[in-house]
């Protein structure tokens, strides 16, 4: 696992030990950032199930202004912090340990441009976080949410507050790109 592009290109990233996390494969990460394109530059990024921190770190490497990470597993939380130090991105970040659904309301008026959701598969996490993301002040009007899930049994957003812009499949992984419903286009095609 490594940073694919940008100012930290080539830096190897650690993965948390054990089986409690499932890091995003480099080829999936590369494809996701290819789809996002310029949307990442100067974005405020929220990585809700941080794991190794690879998605948020990739965004920072490509010019994101800020990345906020949530992770409840202690081993993964420590891995995120180590990877941020290794890539020299500690100053552009905030890392929170705990349940993102319970802690996210404390970030009101954060107004994130880009959100990464890569929760444990089939544990009902998407239904829980969807409502938390819709609270006023969490997302900018044109925010994009990238949801990584299992291809065979995907967990998707259930309310009509989202516009599904694109779906991609990579082996057993599915990636869904959402915008808040009626969000203004930013010139980025997703």
C-alpha positions in Angstrom: 0.0 0.0 0.0 1.4 3.4 -1.0 0.6 7.0 -1.9 -0.1 7.0 -5.6 0.3 10.6 -6.7 1.0 14.1 -5.5 3.6 15.5 -3.1 3.8 12.3 -1.0 3.9 10.0 -4.1 5.6 6.7 -3.5 5.5 6.7 0.3 4.7 3.3 1.6 1.8 3.2 4.1 1.4 0.8 7.0 -1.8 -1.3 7.3 -3.3 -2.0 10.7 -2.4 -5.5 12.1 -5.2 -8.0 12.4 -8.4 -8.5 10.5 -10.6 -5.8 11.9 -9.9 -3.4 9.0 -9.8 -4.0 5.2 -7.6 -1.4 3.5 -8.6 -0.1 0.1 -6.6 -1.8 -2.6 -4.2 0.5 -4.5 -5.9 -0.1 -7.8 -9.3 0.8 -6.3 -7.8 3.9 -4.7 -6.2 5.0 -8.0 -9.5 4.5 -9.9 -11.4 6.5 -7.2 -9.0 9.5 -7.4 -9.1 9.3 -11.2 -12.9 9.8 -11.1 -12.6 12.6 -8.5 -10.0 14.5 -10.5 -9.7 18.2 -9.6 -12.4 17.9 -6.9 -9.7 16.9 -4.4 -7.6 20.0 -4.8 -8.3 22.5 -1.9 -11.0 20.2 -0.5 -11.9 19.6 3.1 -12.0 15.8 3.4 -13.7 13.6 5.9 -12.5 10.0 6.1 -15.2 8.3 8.3 -13.7 4.8 8.7 -10.0 5.7 8.4 -8.4 2.2 8.7 -4.8 3.0 7.6 -5.7 6.6 6.6 -4.8 5.8 3.0 -7.8 7.6 1.4 -7.5 10.8 3.4 -3.7 10.8 3.0 -4.0 10.3 -0.8 -6.3 13.4 -0.9 -3.8 15.4 1.1 -1.0 14.4 -1.2 -3.2 15.6 -4.2 -3.8 19.0 -2.7 -6.6 18.7 -0.2 -6.5 21.5 2.5 -7.6 19.4 5.5 -8.4 15.8 6.3 -10.4 14.7 9.3 -10.2 11.0 10.2 -12.5 8.8 12.4 -11.5 5.3 13.5 -12.8 3.3 16.5 -10.2 0.5 16.4 -7.2 1.4 18.5 -4.6 -0.4 16.3 -6.0 1.3 13.2 -6.1 4.7 14.9 -2.4 4.4 15.8 -1.6 3.3 12.2 -3.3 6.5 10.9 -1.2 8.6 13.1 2.0 6.8 12.1 1.2 7.2 8.4 0.4 10.9 8.8 3.8 11.4 10.5 5.6 9.4 7.8 4.0 11.5 5.0 4.4 14.8 6.9 0.7 15.5 6.9 0.1 15.7 10.7 -0.4 19.5 10.6 -3.2 19.3 8.0 -5.3 16.8 9.9 -7.5 15.9 12.9 -7.7 12.3 14.0 -10.6 11.2 16.3 -10.9 7.8 18.0 -14.4 6.6 18.5 -17.7 5.9 16.8 -18.0 8.4 13.9 -21.9 8.3 14.0 -21.8 9.5 17.7 -19.0 12.0 17.2 -19.9 13.6 13.9 -22.6 15.9 15.2 -19.8 17.7 17.1 -18.3 18.8 13.8 -21.2 21.0 12.8 -20.2 23.8 10.5 -17.2 21.9 9.3 -18.6 21.9 5.7 -16.7 19.1 4.1 -16.3 18.9 0.3 -15.5 15.2 0.1 -16.4 12.3 2.3 -14.9 8.7 2.1 -17.0 5.9 3.6 -15.4 2.5 3.7 -17.0 0.9 6.7 -17.0 -2.8 7.8 -19.2 -4.6 5.3 -22.7 -5.7 6.2 -22.9 -4.3 9.8 -25.5 -1.6 9.1 -23.0 1.3 9.3 -24.3 3.1 6.2 -27.8 3.4 7.5 -26.4 5.0 10.7 -24.0 7.4 9.1 -26.3 8.6 6.4 -28.5 10.6 8.8 -25.4 12.0 10.6 -24.0 13.3 7.3 -27.3 15.0 6.5 -27.1 17.2 9.6 -26.8 20.9 8.7 -23.3 22.2 8.5 -21.5 18.9 8.0 -21.4 18.9 4.2 -21.1 21.7 1.7 -24.0 21.9 -0.8 -22.0 20.3 -3.6 -20.2 17.7 -1.4 -19.3 14.3 -2.9 -19.6 11.1 -0.9 -17.5 8.1 -2.0 -19.0 4.9 -0.6 -17.0 1.6 -0.9 -19.0 -1.5 -0.2 -19.2 -5.2 -1.0 -20.3 -5.8 -4.6 -22.6 -8.9 -3.8 -24.4 -7.4 -0.9 -24.0 -3.6 -1.1 -25.1 -1.3 1.7 -26.3 1.9 0.1 -27.9 5.2 1.1 -31.6 4.8 1.5 -33.1 8.3 1.6 -33.9 10.5 -1.3 -31.4 13.1 -0.2 -28.7 11.8 -2.5 -28.1 11.7 -6.3 -26.1 8.7 -7.4 -23.7 10.0 -9.9 -21.5 7.0 -10.8 -21.0 3.3 -9.8 -17.8 1.4 -10.4 -16.9 -2.3 -9.8 -13.4 -3.7 -9.0 -13.5 -7.4 -8.3 -15.6 -7.9 -5.1 -15.7 -4.2 -4.4 -18.3 -1.6 -5.5 -17.7 2.1 -5.3 -20.7 4.5 -5.4 -20.3 8.3 -5.9 -23.1 10.4 -4.4 -23.9 14.1 -4.3 -26.5 15.7 -2.1 -29.7 15.9 -4.1 -30.0 19.0 -6.3 -26.4 19.9 -5.5 -24.9 22.5 -7.8 -22.3 21.1 -10.3 -18.8 22.3 -9.8 -17.6 21.6 -13.3 -16.4 18.1 -12.2 -18.0 15.3 -14.0 -18.7 12.3 -11.8 
